[in-house]
Amino acid sequence: MDTEQIPIPGTPDGAGRYSTAKLYRAWRWGLLFVGIGIIAGFGAVLFHCLTQIGLRFFLDGIAGYRPFPPPGEMHLLSPSQTPFNRWVLLFLPAFGGILSGWLVFTFAPEAEGHGTDAAIKAYHQAGGYIRSRVPLIKMVASAITLTTGGSGGREGPIAQAGAGFGSFLATLLGLSDRERRIMMAAGVGAGIGSIFRAPLAGALFAAEVLYRDPELEPEVILPAGVSSVIAYCIFCMVFGWGSLFNSPDFTFRNPLELGPYTVLALILVLLGAFYVKSFYGVVHLSHRLKIPKHLKPALGGLCTGIIGFFWPETLSFGYGFTQQAFNLQLTVPFLVTLAIGKVLTTSFSIGSGGSGGVFGPSMVIGGAMGGAVGLVFQQIMPAVVTSPGAYVVVGMAGFFTSVSNTPISTIIIVSEMTGSYHLLLPSLLVCSLTYLASRSWTIFQNQVKSRIDSPAHAGEFFVDILQTIKVQHLMDRVRHVRTIPQDMTFSAFKAYFTQTEQHYFPVVDSDGKFCSIFSINDVRAVLFSREIEPLVVMKDVGTSDIIATTPSEDLNTVLQKFTIKNIDSLPVVKEEDPRALIGMLSRREVIAYYNEQIQRAKATASA
């Protein structure tokens, strides 16, 4: 995009009115982001319906397994009368893996795994481009994986679906890579905000999940906010308003609880490391297996089924168990088994090539472990830990932070999902600790360290930094050179030339004013024409078409001037008098100074 900016409206003109062109652009972008929100919202509705139908047909209708749903997500279809059968549950995830694997690897191989990471990769490395078929394939394959017992989340499919539509719309309109990236990220935020009923967190998550450092993508936040609100409203108009979970009115009133919360943070860090190592261990093992790709999710599904045969609670979504943990209806052994088992089933289901998200399981894992820690500390210090259910909320936030490097959006999304806004202080403590201790790993391997490391911003920071440096910062590197009188004969110049290492020679008039310049290349024609040497004066050799700089110019402008005629040195003249020469500035000195500033900035950042 040349002069348009997304999505900031125009500034007032001289009469105090907004220009018509800028208002048109603002309305145009606003309508595009509203459109992305509408499509993402209906996409979330469609995916939710697909999962409800799949659960009724597969887990309920075939295996007789009917896990308790969270209050904000009641079953749309009446339950079947099929009795529970563990043996069917053993093989059902493998059957789902065969179906989803064939669908994904036949039509859209990039839809394998967790969709959020694929969207991150598209943002940084593909200009936000996602093939138009990917969203539909991702939703159908994920619905099959998750409703046949595979452990995964809904955010990955719907995030990739929203991102895919944003990318498709930008491509259809012939927009630039930058615009496509922004629209794709807006689709991610809309998908997350709608499916989890957390519009604010959806926008922040889309801007934060792109980087490992605590950094937000500023040009994404407002577009994603608009799209997320629209998608959230559409989803709630269909399935009802309110949060996904109903948690009691937890409060934080005792500073002594910070001790147990610190212990919880350490446990979540260890569990997060286990989750990431387990997940990508399965990914790497799957890649090494010499079998057809579409069979690998079936093998992962079989491993999932074996775990589910003994612990059915580790299959599919598992959000209902989180609600039961809020209500203190589960024991410590059950919660610990749920957390560890969910790590393994998610690793096998999604890491083997199945389709689904990793955020949803992380909420269940973190909530279960948080609930277990809360119950233990209630037994140890009942006067301090009076509400162990609060540790479920904080555990959800802390665990996902430990595996995703997204502390800000995670705190908000858990607060919106649970309605527990009074636990922001302990959540902030735990998320800060888990983030600081988990910097060396992430479940989103396509995250880059920061904006300066993103291929999407290649070149931007080079220009930005150069624009902040002025020539006056390099005055100690401006070389004072000998000037050449314009009436000096060429024969006299030859005698001087043999004793100097100068490459550029400023020429001055009788008043000492800078009037022209020449380089050693300009004198070659005269050197090989000795018969005209006595007739030539240096005024005839120099050019009056001078390209010069001043102390107030930035280095970006200076480098552009270097490239105009491929010159290696520029005259520096005074601001008030362009004929008053200060000295010469070489291209080498400019680049050296820039490199020094970059190294200094990196050293400061890593200190």
LUMKOL-98594 format. One line per field, with one value per residue (C-alpha): x, y, z; residue number from 1; chain. Coordinates in nm, 3 decimals, always signed. Each point is the difference from the previous one (the first is absolute). Layout:
BEGIN
xx <- [X,...]
yy <- [Y,...]
zz <- [Z,...]
pos <- [NUM,...]
unit <- [A,...]
***
This chain:
BEGIN
xx <- [+0.000,+0.146,-0.172,-0.300,+0.026,-0.212,-0.226,+0.075,-0.238,+0.119,+0.112,-0.184,+0.080,+0.060,-0.371,-0.030,-0.184,+0.110,+0.090,-0.249,+0.269,+0.128,-0.350,-0.073,+0.308,-0.091,-0.353,+0.135,+0.236,-0.265,-0.242,+0.265,+0.072,-0.371,-0.031,+0.281,-0.173,-0.331,+0.156,+0.212,-0.306,-0.206,+0.304,+0.013,-0.372,+0.051,+0.297,-0.184,-0.294,+0.235,+0.158,-0.340,-0.123,+0.326,-0.012,-0.358,+0.079,+0.346,+0.084,-0.361,-0.173,+0.275,+0.203,-0.266,+0.240,-0.172,+0.241,-0.149,-0.003,+0.079,-0.306,+0.060,-0.001,-0.296,-0.057,-0.215,-0.128,-0.164,+0.228,-0.026,-0.081,+0.324,+0.170,+0.359,+0.251,+0.372,+0.101,-0.167,+0.169,+0.333,-0.022,-0.224,+0.282,+0.197,-0.303,-0.025,+0.371,-0.040,-0.285,+0.162,+0.344,-0.134,-0.193,+0.291,+0.286,-0.209,-0.137,+0.191,+0.315,+0.058,-0.317,+0.172,+0.090,-0.114,-0.130,+0.118,+0.365,-0.079,-0.157,+0.309,+0.220,-0.217,+0.027,+0.379,+0.107,-0.277,-0.129,-0.316,-0.095,-0.211,-0.157,-0.376,-0.073,+0.186,-0.271,-0.268,+0.236,+0.134,-0.346,-0.128,+0.321,+0.017,-0.365,+0.070,+0.315,-0.157,-0.338,+0.148,+0.194,+0.311,+0.120,+0.023,-0.151,-0.239,+0.206,+0.250,-0.257,-0.210,+0.310,+0.130,-0.347,-0.031,+0.357,-0.072,-0.299,+0.190,+0.279,-0.244,-0.179,+0.327,+0.118,-0.333,+0.023,+0.361,+0.134,+0.364,+0.177,-0.017,-0.373,-0.048,+0.197,-0.213,-0.326,+0.122,+0.089,-0.341,-0.154,+0.207,-0.122,-0.360,+0.014,+0.151,-0.227,-0.316,+0.061,+0.113,-0.237,+0.299,+0.007,+0.259,+0.237,-0.050,+0.134,+0.293,+0.083,+0.020,+0.249,+0.205,+0.029,+0.217,+0.309,+0.193,+0.101,-0.268,-0.089,-0.326,-0.049,-0.147,-0.153,-0.202,-0.172,-0.273,-0.095,-0.010,-0.205,-0.267,-0.018,+0.003,-0.291,-0.214,+0.080,-0.069,-0.340,-0.102,+0.107,-0.181,-0.316,-0.023,+0.115,-0.076,+0.194,+0.226,+0.338,+0.104,+0.041,-0.195,+0.252,-0.080,+0.082,+0.360,+0.193,+0.358,+0.024,+0.293,+0.358,+0.119,-0.162,+0.276,+0.217,-0.222,-0.050,+0.378,+0.022,-0.278,+0.203,+0.303,-0.210,-0.162,+0.343,+0.104,-0.330,+0.028,+0.348,-0.134,-0.290,+0.221,+0.260,-0.270,-0.186,+0.302,+0.148,-0.305,+0.026,+0.363,-0.070,-0.292,+0.217,+0.257,-0.255,+0.021,-0.374,-0.255,-0.069,-0.375,+0.053,+0.206,-0.301,-0.162,+0.302,-0.010,-0.372,+0.064,+0.245,-0.261,-0.261,+0.224,+0.030,-0.370,-0.086,+0.126,-0.066,-0.291,+0.011,+0.319,-0.183,-0.166,-0.047,-0.026,-0.136,-0.269,+0.263,+0.140,-0.345,-0.016,+0.342,-0.142,-0.278,+0.246,-0.163,+0.326,+0.276,+0.372,+0.093,-0.268,+0.121,+0.367,-0.089,-0.212,+0.286,+0.273,-0.228,-0.124,+0.359,+0.055,-0.328,+0.042,+0.355,-0.109,-0.319,+0.141,+0.375,-0.047,-0.163,-0.355,-0.185,-0.092,+0.115,+0.231,-0.153,-0.311,+0.193,+0.235,-0.294,-0.105,+0.356,+0.080,-0.337,+0.029,+0.350,-0.098,-0.299,+0.220,+0.251,-0.284,-0.151,+0.339,+0.073,-0.349,+0.088,+0.337,-0.110,-0.381,+0.001,+0.194,-0.137,-0.374,-0.102,+0.198,-0.222,+0.179,+0.314,-0.182,-0.040,+0.358,+0.131,-0.174,+0.167,+0.342,+0.029,-0.086,+0.238,+0.276,-0.046,-0.101,+0.190,-0.328,-0.043,-0.213,-0.268,-0.009,-0.088,-0.280,-0.135,-0.020,-0.172,-0.256,-0.052,-0.063,-0.135,+0.261,+0.135,+0.096,+0.294,+0.202,+0.266,+0.092,-0.042,+0.246,+0.251,-0.026,+0.002,+0.302,+0.192,-0.092,+0.081,+0.343,+0.084,-0.125,+0.171,+0.200,-0.301,-0.338,-0.283,-0.013,+0.329,-0.066,+0.009,+0.296,+0.185,-0.117,-0.116,+0.355,+0.050,-0.315,+0.038,-0.329,+0.182,+0.325,+0.152,-0.243,+0.226,+0.304,-0.176,-0.150,+0.337,+0.173,-0.268,+0.075,+0.372,+0.110,+0.322,+0.081,+0.044,+0.289,+0.178,+0.308,+0.012,-0.032,+0.340,+0.156,+0.155,+0.210,-0.196,+0.119,-0.003,-0.205,+0.282,+0.264,+0.155,-0.018,+0.382,+0.008,-0.273,+0.203,+0.283,-0.243,-0.183,+0.315,+0.026,-0.363,-0.236,-0.311,-0.257,-0.237,+0.116,-0.227,+0.066,-0.032,-0.016,+0.210,-0.210,+0.056,-0.358,-0.079,-0.096,+0.069,+0.152,+0.182,+0.135,+0.310,-0.210,-0.073,+0.369,+0.081,-0.102,+0.242,+0.280,-0.001,-0.013,+0.324,-0.018,-0.292,+0.138,+0.142,-0.335,-0.218,-0.084,-0.179,-0.317,-0.040,+0.034,-0.242,-0.380,-0.227,-0.287,+0.087,-0.170,+0.062,-0.141,-0.042,+0.034,-0.379,-0.063,-0.067,+0.211,-0.280,+0.003,+0.378,+0.011,-0.254,+0.230,+0.294,-0.190,-0.117,+0.333,+0.168,+0.240,+0.201,+0.030,-0.227,+0.088,-0.145,-0.098,-0.142,-0.377,-0.004,+0.254,+0.012,+0.325,+0.180,+0.172,+0.045,+0.160,-0.063,-0.204,+0.071,-0.251,+0.223,-0.021,-0.379,-0.038,+0.254,-0.185,-0.332,+0.145,+0.136,-0.345,-0.160,+0.254,-0.049,-0.377,+0.028,+0.239,-0.240,-0.297,+0.180,+0.140]
yy <- [+0.000,+0.336,+0.277,-0.177,-0.111,-0.266,+0.082,+0.351,+0.263,+0.322,+0.309,+0.331,+0.230,+0.372,+0.074,-0.252,-0.255,-0.351,-0.042,-0.198,-0.234,-0.091,-0.051,-0.228,-0.206,-0.026,-0.116,-0.240,-0.170,+0.003,-0.183,-0.256,-0.079,-0.019,-0.244,-0.214,+0.000,-0.108,-0.289,-0.108,+0.016,-0.220,-0.224,-0.044,-0.081,-0.257,-0.163,-0.016,-0.170,-0.245,-0.096,-0.041,-0.225,-0.194,-0.050,-0.126,-0.240,-0.129,+0.023,-0.013,-0.207,-0.259,-0.011,+0.119,+0.255,+0.324,+0.234,+0.280,+0.330,+0.345,+0.217,+0.230,-0.289,-0.229,-0.289,+0.101,-0.355,-0.237,-0.284,-0.351,-0.313,-0.175,-0.160,+0.094,-0.233,+0.037,-0.230,+0.225,+0.296,-0.178,-0.003,+0.300,+0.263,-0.211,-0.008,+0.378,+0.028,-0.197,+0.225,+0.330,-0.110,-0.097,+0.327,+0.222,-0.165,-0.042,+0.353,+0.239,-0.134,+0.337,-0.062,-0.267,+0.068,+0.304,+0.275,+0.300,-0.085,-0.030,+0.348,+0.138,-0.149,+0.151,+0.342,+0.001,-0.198,+0.000,+0.356,-0.117,-0.229,-0.308,-0.216,+0.047,-0.371,-0.020,+0.145,-0.248,-0.301,+0.109,+0.029,-0.334,-0.190,+0.154,-0.080,-0.364,-0.017,+0.156,-0.175,-0.348,+0.043,+0.186,+0.250,+0.353,+0.345,+0.195,+0.317,-0.137,-0.092,+0.312,+0.225,-0.147,+0.024,+0.370,+0.061,-0.183,+0.217,+0.320,-0.117,-0.102,+0.336,+0.195,-0.212,+0.040,+0.379,+0.003,+0.153,+0.011,-0.255,+0.238,+0.043,-0.374,-0.068,+0.242,-0.144,-0.353,+0.090,+0.166,-0.333,-0.177,+0.243,-0.033,-0.379,-0.010,+0.273,-0.169,-0.367,+0.074,+0.296,+0.223,+0.288,+0.218,-0.292,-0.107,+0.332,+0.002,-0.364,+0.060,+0.282,-0.175,-0.362,+0.099,+0.061,-0.169,+0.325,+0.194,+0.201,+0.082,+0.057,+0.352,+0.009,-0.314,+0.098,+0.236,-0.201,-0.320,+0.181,+0.101,-0.347,-0.173,+0.201,-0.068,-0.373,-0.025,+0.166,-0.232,-0.312,+0.109,+0.096,-0.363,-0.185,+0.247,+0.260,-0.048,-0.158,-0.355,-0.094,+0.092,+0.054,+0.111,+0.357,-0.069,+0.281,+0.058,+0.145,-0.170,+0.086,-0.325,-0.179,+0.130,-0.277,-0.286,+0.187,+0.015,-0.375,-0.042,+0.205,-0.227,-0.313,+0.150,+0.078,-0.364,-0.120,+0.246,-0.126,-0.356,+0.100,+0.165,-0.279,-0.265,+0.174,+0.061,-0.336,-0.158,+0.245,-0.098,-0.369,+0.025,+0.168,-0.281,-0.278,-0.149,-0.050,+0.194,+0.338,-0.049,-0.308,+0.183,+0.171,-0.344,-0.131,+0.303,-0.057,-0.359,+0.119,+0.252,-0.276,-0.217,+0.283,+0.075,-0.365,+0.044,+0.372,+0.112,+0.346,+0.071,-0.023,+0.269,+0.349,-0.057,+0.347,-0.151,-0.135,+0.350,+0.117,-0.287,+0.105,+0.349,-0.163,-0.221,-0.317,-0.175,-0.156,+0.073,-0.336,+0.049,+0.353,-0.101,-0.293,+0.230,+0.251,-0.251,-0.219,+0.302,+0.093,-0.344,-0.029,+0.347,-0.082,-0.322,+0.145,+0.323,-0.067,-0.304,+0.215,+0.018,+0.327,+0.216,+0.274,-0.003,+0.289,-0.190,-0.297,+0.244,+0.151,-0.344,-0.103,+0.321,+0.011,-0.362,+0.046,+0.330,-0.167,-0.281,+0.249,+0.203,-0.306,-0.108,+0.342,+0.017,-0.312,+0.144,+0.357,+0.019,+0.346,+0.143,-0.195,+0.023,-0.022,-0.270,+0.051,+0.332,-0.197,-0.155,+0.346,+0.107,-0.340,+0.036,+0.336,-0.097,-0.325,+0.139,+0.289,-0.252,-0.165,+0.293,+0.315,+0.197,+0.122,+0.308,-0.151,-0.321,+0.185,+0.180,-0.304,-0.210,+0.287,+0.030,-0.376,-0.040,+0.341,+0.008,+0.353,+0.016,-0.237,+0.230,+0.057,-0.367,-0.072,+0.277,-0.141,-0.358,+0.096,+0.225,-0.277,-0.268,+0.229,+0.092,-0.364,-0.134,+0.225,-0.287,-0.193,+0.061,-0.210,+0.247,-0.070,+0.250,+0.290,+0.231,+0.178,+0.353,+0.224,+0.070,-0.374,-0.043,-0.035,+0.190,+0.310,-0.052,+0.337,+0.206,+0.023,+0.070,+0.309,+0.092,-0.006,+0.192,+0.267,+0.060,+0.060,+0.338,+0.098,+0.220,-0.321,-0.091,+0.335,-0.154,-0.233,+0.279,+0.024,+0.339,+0.003,+0.243,+0.210,+0.074,+0.358,+0.019,+0.174,-0.262,-0.145,-0.370,-0.021,+0.148,-0.239,-0.297,+0.092,+0.015,-0.317,-0.213,+0.093,-0.054,-0.292,+0.207,-0.142,+0.299,+0.358,+0.296,+0.307,+0.353,+0.340,+0.307,+0.070,-0.353,-0.104,-0.355,+0.005,-0.344,-0.342,-0.275,-0.347,-0.188,-0.162,+0.340,+0.080,-0.312,+0.150,+0.287,-0.224,-0.187,+0.321,+0.169,+0.250,+0.181,-0.005,+0.356,+0.132,-0.165,+0.160,-0.188,+0.202,-0.184,-0.346,+0.044,-0.027,+0.270,-0.252,-0.068,-0.263,+0.106,-0.052,+0.212,-0.080,-0.017,-0.265,-0.358,-0.293,-0.155,+0.307,-0.005,-0.363,+0.079,+0.278,-0.239,-0.227,+0.273,+0.002,-0.286,+0.229,-0.090,+0.338,+0.303,+0.362,+0.127,+0.366,+0.248,+0.031,+0.375,+0.005,-0.296,+0.145,-0.023,-0.338,-0.180,-0.320,-0.334,-0.294,-0.346,-0.278,-0.236,+0.222,+0.019,-0.378,-0.052,+0.242,-0.171,-0.342,+0.138,+0.129,-0.337,-0.186,+0.247,-0.042,-0.381,+0.012,+0.225,-0.225,-0.314,+0.159]
zz <- [+0.000,-0.096,+0.193,+0.152,+0.359,+0.166,+0.174,+0.122,-0.148,-0.155,+0.183,-0.014,-0.289,+0.028,+0.047,+0.282,-0.215,-0.089,-0.363,-0.205,-0.134,+0.345,+0.137,-0.295,+0.073,+0.370,-0.084,-0.260,+0.244,+0.271,-0.227,-0.092,+0.365,+0.077,-0.291,+0.139,+0.338,-0.156,-0.190,+0.298,+0.226,-0.230,-0.043,+0.378,+0.000,-0.276,+0.173,+0.332,-0.172,-0.172,+0.332,+0.166,-0.281,+0.006,+0.377,-0.022,-0.284,+0.100,+0.373,+0.115,-0.269,-0.057,+0.324,+0.244,+0.149,+0.103,+0.186,+0.205,-0.201,+0.146,+0.081,-0.295,-0.245,+0.052,-0.242,-0.298,-0.057,+0.245,+0.121,-0.141,+0.196,-0.099,+0.302,+0.075,-0.172,+0.076,-0.285,-0.256,+0.167,-0.046,-0.382,-0.073,+0.006,-0.250,-0.230,+0.026,-0.072,-0.323,-0.119,+0.092,-0.123,-0.340,-0.027,+0.103,-0.190,-0.314,-0.031,+0.231,+0.174,+0.168,+0.206,+0.212,+0.362,+0.194,-0.225,+0.200,-0.069,-0.372,+0.009,+0.175,-0.271,-0.273,+0.167,+0.024,-0.305,-0.260,-0.002,+0.176,-0.289,+0.080,-0.269,-0.019,+0.048,+0.333,+0.232,-0.105,+0.002,+0.341,+0.155,-0.130,+0.083,+0.347,+0.069,-0.090,+0.212,+0.308,-0.008,-0.039,+0.323,-0.114,+0.257,-0.135,+0.004,-0.217,-0.021,-0.255,-0.265,+0.039,+0.019,-0.325,-0.153,+0.089,-0.116,-0.324,-0.079,+0.077,-0.228,-0.272,+0.010,-0.018,-0.294,-0.176,+0.031,-0.120,+0.321,+0.107,+0.219,+0.296,-0.036,-0.043,+0.319,+0.197,-0.133,+0.067,+0.360,+0.041,-0.099,+0.268,+0.266,-0.115,+0.014,+0.348,+0.136,-0.123,+0.077,+0.357,+0.057,+0.071,-0.253,+0.175,+0.048,-0.362,-0.126,+0.243,-0.069,-0.375,+0.061,+0.270,-0.116,-0.297,+0.217,+0.280,+0.163,+0.194,-0.308,-0.176,-0.373,+0.018,-0.347,+0.079,+0.327,-0.127,-0.311,+0.206,+0.264,-0.250,-0.154,+0.339,+0.138,-0.309,+0.001,+0.374,-0.037,-0.283,+0.192,+0.317,-0.191,-0.111,+0.314,+0.275,+0.193,+0.297,+0.072,-0.081,+0.369,+0.311,+0.274,+0.355,+0.096,+0.089,+0.167,+0.112,+0.350,+0.174,-0.107,+0.158,-0.294,-0.223,+0.141,-0.125,-0.327,-0.044,+0.055,-0.257,-0.250,+0.042,-0.048,-0.312,-0.147,+0.037,-0.141,-0.290,-0.086,+0.006,-0.226,-0.263,+0.008,-0.022,-0.281,-0.222,+0.090,-0.162,-0.292,-0.068,+0.045,-0.241,-0.262,+0.023,-0.047,-0.350,-0.049,-0.211,+0.157,+0.022,+0.220,+0.261,+0.165,+0.023,+0.189,+0.227,+0.046,+0.106,+0.268,+0.110,+0.017,+0.217,+0.254,-0.030,+0.064,+0.357,+0.045,-0.225,+0.155,-0.200,-0.334,-0.216,+0.150,+0.375,+0.083,+0.224,+0.237,+0.037,+0.110,+0.250,+0.131,+0.066,+0.200,+0.199,-0.132,-0.095,+0.209,-0.010,-0.163,-0.267,-0.076,-0.024,-0.225,-0.217,-0.037,-0.088,-0.210,-0.195,-0.083,-0.149,-0.191,-0.149,-0.104,-0.172,-0.154,-0.145,-0.007,-0.224,-0.269,+0.127,-0.023,+0.298,+0.233,+0.303,+0.196,+0.113,+0.144,+0.170,+0.188,+0.123,+0.090,+0.184,+0.173,+0.116,+0.139,+0.158,+0.165,+0.134,+0.148,+0.152,+0.169,+0.137,+0.146,+0.148,+0.198,+0.104,+0.087,+0.006,+0.159,-0.297,-0.297,+0.047,-0.368,-0.182,-0.303,-0.056,-0.078,-0.295,-0.159,+0.071,-0.113,-0.335,-0.062,+0.135,-0.190,-0.343,+0.061,+0.072,-0.340,-0.221,+0.108,+0.006,+0.361,-0.071,-0.221,+0.206,+0.320,-0.182,-0.182,+0.318,+0.180,-0.281,-0.028,+0.374,+0.101,+0.279,-0.016,+0.368,-0.050,-0.225,+0.266,+0.065,-0.372,-0.079,+0.249,-0.124,-0.369,+0.051,+0.175,-0.252,-0.292,+0.137,+0.072,-0.335,-0.253,-0.153,-0.135,-0.163,-0.140,-0.294,-0.175,-0.279,+0.245,-0.057,+0.277,-0.078,-0.284,-0.104,-0.060,-0.210,-0.379,-0.019,+0.125,-0.186,-0.084,+0.209,+0.304,-0.215,-0.132,+0.339,+0.175,-0.280,+0.019,+0.368,-0.063,-0.131,-0.174,+0.299,+0.204,-0.229,-0.010,+0.158,-0.303,-0.257,-0.162,-0.053,-0.348,-0.196,-0.245,-0.352,-0.136,-0.317,-0.189,+0.087,-0.316,-0.059,-0.002,+0.351,+0.113,-0.128,+0.231,+0.297,-0.104,+0.030,+0.370,+0.118,+0.065,-0.065,-0.242,-0.016,-0.049,+0.083,-0.217,+0.142,-0.166,+0.073,+0.316,+0.132,-0.071,-0.101,-0.368,-0.153,+0.066,-0.187,+0.075,-0.110,-0.272,-0.152,-0.062,-0.198,-0.333,+0.049,+0.127,-0.331,-0.207,+0.095,-0.283,+0.167,+0.355,-0.014,-0.121,+0.270,+0.334,+0.276,-0.047,-0.331,+0.162,+0.290,-0.025,+0.138,+0.031,+0.361,+0.212,+0.360,+0.350,+0.312,+0.375,+0.046,-0.267,+0.110,-0.113,-0.202,-0.225,-0.009,-0.116,-0.272,-0.122,-0.004,-0.237,-0.241,-0.185,+0.184,+0.183,+0.309,+0.169,+0.046,+0.072,+0.329,-0.019,+0.251,+0.040,-0.053,-0.283,-0.245,-0.144,+0.336,+0.004,+0.335,-0.126,-0.171,+0.138,-0.141,-0.058,+0.199,+0.310,-0.023,-0.018,+0.279,+0.227,-0.075,+0.086,+0.327,+0.094,-0.080,+0.213,+0.284,-0.018,+0.004,+0.295,+0.191,-0.079,+0.118,+0.316]
pos <- [1,2,3,4,5,6,7,8,9,10,11,12,13,14,15,16,17,18,19,20,21,22,23,24,25,26,27,28,29,30,31,32,33,34,35,36,37,38,39,40,41,42,43,44,45,46,47,48,49,50,51,52,53,54,55,56,57,58,59,60,61,62,63,64,65,66,67,68,69,70,71,72,73,74,75,76,77,78,79,80,81,82,83,84,85,86,87,88,89,90,91,92,93,94,95,96,97,98,99,100,101,102,103,104,105,106,107,108,109,110,111,112,113,114,115,116,117,118,119,120,121,122,123,124,125,126,127,128,129,130,131,132,133,134,135,136,137,138,139,140,141,142,143,144,145,146,147,148,149,150,151,152,153,154,155,156,157,158,159,160,161,162,163,164,165,166,167,168,169,170,171,172,173,174,175,176,177,178,179,180,181,182,183,184,185,186,187,188,189,190,191,192,193,194,195,196,197,198,199,200,201,202,203,204,205,206,207,208,209,210,211,212,213,214,215,216,217,218,219,220,221,222,223,224,225,226,227,228,229,230,231,232,233,234,235,236,237,238,239,240,241,242,243,244,245,246,247,248,249,250,251,252,253,254,255,256,257,258,259,260,261,262,263,264,265,266,267,268,269,270,271,272,273,274,275,276,277,278,279,280,281,282,283,284,285,286,287,288,289,290,291,292,293,294,295,296,297,298,299,300,301,302,303,304,305,306,307,308,309,310,311,312,313,314,315,316,317,318,319,320,321,322,323,324,325,326,327,328,329,330,331,332,333,334,335,336,337,338,339,340,341,342,343,344,345,346,347,348,349,350,351,352,353,354,355,356,357,358,359,360,361,362,363,364,365,366,367,368,369,370,371,372,373,374,375,376,377,378,379,380,381,382,383,384,385,386,387,388,389,390,391,392,393,394,395,396,397,398,399,400,401,402,403,404,405,406,407,408,409,410,411,412,413,414,415,416,417,418,419,420,421,422,423,424,425,426,427,428,429,430,431,432,433,434,435,436,437,438,439,440,441,442,443,444,445,446,447,448,449,450,451,452,453,454,455,456,457,458,459,460,461,462,463,464,465,466,467,468,469,470,471,472,473,474,475,476,477,478,479,480,481,482,483,484,485,486,487,488,489,490,491,492,493,494,495,496,497,498,499,500,501,502,503,504,505,506,507,508,509,510,511,512,513,514,515,516,517,518,519,520,521,522,523,524,525,526,527,528,529,530,531,532,533,534,535,536,537,538,539,540,541,542,543,544,545,546,547,548,549,550,551,552,553,554,555,556,557,558,559,560,561,562,563,564,565,566,567,568,569,570,571,572,573,574,575,576,577,578,579,580,581,582,583,584,585,586,587,588,589,590,591,592,593,594,595,596,597,598,599,600,601,602,603,604,605,606,607]
unit <- [A,A,A,A,A,A,A,A,A,A,A,A,A,A,A,A,A,A,A,A,A,A,A,A,A,A,A,A,A,A,A,A,A,A,A,A,A,A,A,A,A,A,A,A,A,A,A,A,A,A,A,A,A,A,A,A,A,A,A,A,A,A,A,A,A,A,A,A,A,A,A,A,A,A,A,A,A,A,A,A,A,A,A,A,A,A,A,A,A,A,A,A,A,A,A,A,A,A,A,A,A,A,A,A,A,A,A,A,A,A,A,A,A,A,A,A,A,A,A,A,A,A,A,A,A,A,A,A,A,A,A,A,A,A,A,A,A,A,A,A,A,A,A,A,A,A,A,A,A,A,A,A,A,A,A,A,A,A,A,A,A,A,A,A,A,A,A,A,A,A,A,A,A,A,A,A,A,A,A,A,A,A,A,A,A,A,A,A,A,A,A,A,A,A,A,A,A,A,A,A,A,A,A,A,A,A,A,A,A,A,A,A,A,A,A,A,A,A,A,A,A,A,A,A,A,A,A,A,A,A,A,A,A,A,A,A,A,A,A,A,A,A,A,A,A,A,A,A,A,A,A,A,A,A,A,A,A,A,A,A,A,A,A,A,A,A,A,A,A,A,A,A,A,A,A,A,A,A,A,A,A,A,A,A,A,A,A,A,A,A,A,A,A,A,A,A,A,A,A,A,A,A,A,A,A,A,A,A,A,A,A,A,A,A,A,A,A,A,A,A,A,A,A,A,A,A,A,A,A,A,A,A,A,A,A,A,A,A,A,A,A,A,A,A,A,A,A,A,A,A,A,A,A,A,A,A,A,A,A,A,A,A,A,A,A,A,A,A,A,A,A,A,A,A,A,A,A,A,A,A,A,A,A,A,A,A,A,A,A,A,A,A,A,A,A,A,A,A,A,A,A,A,A,A,A,A,A,A,A,A,A,A,A,A,A,A,A,A,A,A,A,A,A,A,A,A,A,A,A,A,A,A,A,A,A,A,A,A,A,A,A,A,A,A,A,A,A,A,A,A,A,A,A,A,A,A,A,A,A,A,A,A,A,A,A,A,A,A,A,A,A,A,A,A,A,A,A,A,A,A,A,A,A,A,A,A,A,A,A,A,A,A,A,A,A,A,A,A,A,A,A,A,A,A,A,A,A,A,A,A,A,A,A,A,A,A,A,A,A,A,A,A,A,A,A,A,A,A,A,A,A,A,A,A,A,A,A,A,A,A,A,A,A,A,A,A,A,A,A,A,A,A,A,A,A,A,A,A,A,A,A,A,A,A,A,A,A,A,A,A,A,A,A,A,A,A,A,A,A,A,A,A,A,A,A,A,A,A,A,A,A,A,A,A,A,A,A,A,A,A,A,A,A,A,A,A,A]
***
